[in-house]
């Protein structure tokens, strides 16, 4: 039996975003099932309000109070739903409210591989396909099978295949043509029983060597190596407010990259279809921003890609700093940076 939805008023969102910004939501509600979500969406006050779907709040920057309703996705489920012996794969289903790293740990506990390179990425499973999360040579789309999502306007449950999600670099149709139209409720991944480890990212091999595990590493070993790398570079949101990488790595034409490389011989670059991807962190650091601090906010002193709230910062201040960094990189390198974080 579905319980009646509970609407709360004037709720602080500080515990619900990893930047630790103390914005308030005019209305707030949690849901733990598709049925509860549908009941919420049927309420007149919910239908009339602007809606924000919240998972772990790890990719959000609130610049002011939210004058609508925040719907907190807390759907829990972790299950292997199918084994395919022909392909040596298995389908793993996860509720959208599960933590992403919790799903990685569950996969490893079932001796399944494919997402170990995405270990320790903050946030929930439901948020992962929205921006096609990726790290250390892997992306969600590599293992994605399908997702289920409720259409906000009708309450209908729809399945989206990988093709229908339109994945790109930190992109999907849920950030473009279908933005604010669907709420993800479950994600299904196809993981491998027969392991094919992805160690293309150089630091993974180096870290495995330091761990003495380079000879015959397991998926769990790769996961541990990735976690060591992440912890050495990225601050823990529990210790200092941040949303991880604030900017996307820009993709340049080959001609643009060659021109910059001639001027800055140490500029790193990674070939991608149609050009070269360069690290935004390198551009920001060379612009002199690494470790910059202004009052309660600034740029992390070990990773220039991360903007931080030292405590008590306002979201608008962090947004202004991001704009200043974008202008600085544009002026110095002629390269346009774009936020990876969603600015509300």
C-alpha positions in Angstrom: 0.0 0.0 0.0 1.4 3.4 -1.0 1.6 5.9 1.8 0.4 9.5 1.3 3.1 11.8 0.1 4.6 14.1 2.7 5.4 17.7 1.7 7.7 19.7 3.8 8.1 23.5 3.6 11.1 25.8 3.7 13.7 23.0 3.9 17.4 23.7 4.0 19.2 22.0 1.2 22.6 22.2 2.9 22.7 18.5 3.8 21.6 17.6 0.3 24.3 19.2 -1.8 28.1 18.4 -1.6 29.0 22.1 -2.0 27.3 22.6 1.4 25.4 25.6 0.2 22.6 26.6 2.6 19.9 27.3 0.1 16.3 26.6 1.0 13.5 24.8 -0.9 10.0 26.2 -0.7 8.7 22.6 -0.8 10.5 19.3 -0.3 9.4 15.6 -0.6 11.1 12.2 -0.7 10.0 9.2 -2.7 11.1 5.5 -2.4 9.1 3.9 -5.3 7.5 4.7 -8.6 4.1 4.6 -6.9 5.1 7.2 -4.4 6.6 9.4 -7.2 3.3 9.1 -9.1 1.3 10.1 -6.1 3.5 13.2 -5.6 3.3 14.2 -9.2 -0.6 14.0 -9.0 -0.7 16.6 -6.2 -1.9 20.0 -7.5 0.8 22.0 -5.6 3.5 19.7 -7.1 2.0 20.0 -10.6 2.0 23.8 -10.4 5.5 24.2 -9.0 8.9 24.2 -10.7 10.5 20.8 -10.0 14.1 19.8 -9.1 14.9 16.1 -8.9 17.7 15.5 -6.4 19.9 12.5 -5.9 23.2 13.0 -4.0 23.4 16.7 -4.9 27.0 16.1 -6.0 26.7 18.0 -9.3 24.8 21.0 -8.2 25.5 24.6 -7.3 22.7 26.5 -5.7 23.0 30.3 -6.2 19.8 31.2 -4.4 16.8 29.6 -2.7 14.7 27.3 -4.8 11.1 28.6 -5.2 9.6 25.2 -6.2 9.6 21.6 -5.0 12.6 19.5 -4.6 11.9 15.8 -5.1 14.5 13.6 -3.4 14.9 10.2 -5.2 15.4 7.5 -2.6 14.5 4.4 -4.6 16.6 1.5 -3.4 17.3 -1.8 -5.3 20.4 -3.8 -6.2 20.0 -7.1 -8.0 21.5 -9.3 -10.7 18.4 -9.9 -12.9 20.0 -12.1 -15.7 23.1 -14.1 -16.5 24.0 -14.6 -20.2 26.4 -17.5 -20.4 26.8 -17.1 -24.1 28.4 -13.7 -23.7 29.7 -14.2 -20.2 27.8 -11.1 -19.0 25.1 -10.3 -16.4 22.5 -7.6 -16.2 22.5 -5.7 -12.9 19.5 -3.5 -12.0 19.8 -0.6 -9.6 17.3 1.7 -8.1 18.0 5.3 -9.0 18.4 6.4 -5.4 21.3 4.0 -4.7 24.7 5.6 -4.4 26.8 5.1 -7.5 29.8 3.8 -5.6 27.5 1.4 -3.7 26.5 0.0 -7.1 30.3 -0.4 -8.0 30.9 -2.2 -4.7 27.8 -4.5 -5.3 29.1 -5.4 -8.8 32.5 -6.3 -7.4 30.9 -8.4 -4.7 29.2 -10.4 -7.4 32.5 -10.8 -9.3 31.3 -8.6 -12.2 33.4 -6.0 -13.9 33.0 -3.0 -16.2 32.5 -0.1 -13.8 35.5 -0.4 -11.5 37.2 2.5 -13.2 34.2 4.6 -12.1 34.8 3.9 -8.4 34.2 6.6 -5.8 32.3 8.9 -8.2 29.9 10.8 -5.9 26.2 10.9 -6.5 23.4 8.5 -7.2 22.8 5.9 -9.9 19.8 7.9 -11.3 22.1 10.9 -11.9 24.8 8.9 -13.7 23.1 8.6 -17.1 22.0 12.2 -17.2 25.6 13.3 -17.8 27.1 10.0 -18.9 29.6 10.0 -16.0 33.1 9.0 -16.8 36.6 8.8 -15.4 40.0 7.1 -15.9 39.3 5.8 -19.5 35.7 4.6 -18.9 32.2 6.0 -19.3 28.7 4.9 -18.2 27.7 4.2 -21.8 30.3 1.5 -22.0 28.1 -0.8 -19.9 24.7 0.8 -20.1 21.8 -1.4 -21.2 18.6 0.6 -20.4 17.0 2.8 -17.9 13.4 3.3 -16.7 12.0 6.8 -16.1 8.7 8.3 -15.2 7.3 11.1 -17.5 6.6 14.1 -15.3 3.5 15.3 -17.2 1.7 11.9 -17.4 3.2 9.6 -14.7 3.9 7.0 -17.5 6.9 4.7 -17.0 9.1 4.5 -20.1 12.2 2.5 -21.0 15.2 4.2 -22.7 17.8 2.2 -24.5 21.4 3.4 -24.9 20.7 4.8 -28.3 17.6 6.6 -27.1 19.6 8.2 -24.3 21.8 10.0 -26.9 25.0 9.8 -24.8 27.9 12.2 -25.5 30.7 13.6 -23.5 29.0 14.4 -20.2 25.8 14.6 -22.1 22.5 12.9 -22.7 19.0 13.7 -24.0 18.0 14.3 -20.4 20.2 17.4 -20.4 19.0 18.6 -23.8 15.8 17.8 -25.7 14.2 15.9 -22.8 15.5 18.1 -20.0 13.1 18.3 -17.0 10.6 15.9 -18.7 11.6 12.6 -17.0 12.6 11.2 -13.6 14.9 8.2 -13.7 13.8 5.4 -11.4 16.0 2.5 -12.3 19.2 1.8 -14.4 20.3 -1.6 -15.8 23.9 -2.3 -16.8 25.5 -5.2 -18.7 28.6 -6.2 -16.8 31.2 -8.9 -17.5 31.7 -12.2 -15.8 34.9 -12.7 -17.8 37.0 -9.7 -16.9 38.6 -7.4 -19.5 40.3 -4.8 -17.4 40.6 -1.2 -18.7 44.0 0.1 -17.7 44.5 2.6 -20.6 44.7 5.5 -18.1 48.4 5.6 -17.2 48.1 6.4 -13.5 46.1 3.1 -13.0 49.1 1.0 -14.1 51.5 3.1 -12.1 49.4 2.9 -9.0 49.0 -0.9 -9.4 52.8 -1.2 -9.6 53.1 0.8 -6.4 50.6 -1.6 -4.8 52.6 -4.6 -6.1 49.6 -5.8 -8.1 50.6 -5.1 -11.7 51.2 -8.8 -12.6 47.6 -10.1 -12.4 45.2 -7.4 -11.1 41.6 -8.1 -10.4 38.6 -5.7 -10.9 38.8 -5.0 -7.2 42.5 -4.1 -7.5 41.7 -1.6 -10.3 38.9 -0.2 -8.2 41.3 0.3 -5.2 43.9 1.9 -7.5 41.2 4.3 -8.9 40.1 5.2 -5.4 43.7 5.9 -4.4 44.2 8.2 -7.4 40.9 10.0 -6.8 41.7 10.6 -3.1 45.1 11.9 -3.9 43.6 14.5 -6.3 40.1 15.3 -5.2 39.0 16.6 -1.9 36.4 14.7 0.2 33.1 16.7 0.2 32.6 15.6 3.8 35.7 17.6 4.7 35.5 20.6 2.3 32.5 21.5 0.2 32.9 20.8 -3.6 31.2 19.1 -6.5 34.3 17.4 -8.0 35.3 18.6 -11.4 33.6 21.9 -12.0 34.5 22.3 -15.7 34.4 19.9 -18.7 37.7 19.2 -20.5 37.5 21.3 -23.7 37.9 19.7 -27.1 39.9 21.7 -29.7 40.4 21.3 -33.4 43.8 19.9 -34.4 44.8 23.2 -35.8 43.9 25.1 -32.6 45.7 22.5 -30.5 48.9 22.6 -32.7 49.0 26.4 -32.4 48.7 26.3 -28.6 51.2 23.5 -28.4 53.7 25.6 -30.3 53.3 28.3 -27.7 53.1 26.0 -24.7 55.1 22.8 -25.5 54.0 21.1 -22.2 50.3 21.4 -23.1 48.9 17.8 -22.8 46.4 16.6 -25.3 44.4 13.4 -26.0 43.1 12.5 -29.5 39.3 12.4 -29.8 37.1 12.2 -32.9 37.4 15.5 -34.7 40.2 17.0 -32.6 42.1 16.9 -29.3 40.9 17.0 -25.7 43.0 19.1 -23.4 42.8 19.1 -19.5 40.8 22.1 -18.2 42.9 21.7 -15.0 46.1 22.5 -16.9 44.6 25.6 -18.5 43.3 26.9 -15.1 46.5 26.1 -13.3 48.6 27.9 -16.0 46.2 30.8 -15.6 47.4 31.1 -12.0 44.2 30.0 -10.3 45.3 26.9 -8.5 45.0 27.4 -4.7 43.3 30.8 -5.2 41.1 31.8 -2.2 38.7 34.6 -1.7 37.1 34.6 1.7 35.2 31.3 2.2 35.5 30.0 -1.4 38.2 29.4 -3.9 40.1 26.8 -6.1 41.5 23.7 -4.5 45.2 23.8 -3.9 45.8 20.3 -5.3 43.4 20.2 -8.2 42.6 23.3 -10.2 39.5 21.8 -11.7 37.8 21.8 -8.3 36.1 24.9 -6.8 35.6 24.7 -3.1 33.5 26.1 -0.3 35.7 26.4 2.8 32.6 27.0 4.9 29.8 29.6 4.7 30.3 30.6 1.1 27.3 31.6 -1.1 26.6 29.8 -4.3 26.6 33.1 -6.2 30.2 33.8 -5.1 31.3 30.4 -6.5 29.4 31.1 -9.7 31.2 34.5 -10.0 34.6 32.8 -9.5 33.8 30.3 -12.2 32.9 33.1 -14.6 36.2 34.8 -13.8 38.1 31.6 -14.5 36.3 31.1 -17.8 37.1 34.7 -18.9 40.7 34.3 -17.8 41.3 31.1 -19.8 39.5 32.6 -22.8 41.8 35.7 -22.7 45.0 33.7 -22.2 44.5 30.7 -24.4 41.5 31.5 -26.6 39.7 28.4 -25.2 36.2 28.4 -23.9 35.5 26.4 -20.7 32.0 25.1 -19.9 30.8 24.1 -16.4 30.2 20.4 -15.8 28.2 21.3 -12.7 24.6 22.3 -13.0 24.1 25.8 -11.7 20.7 26.5 -10.2 
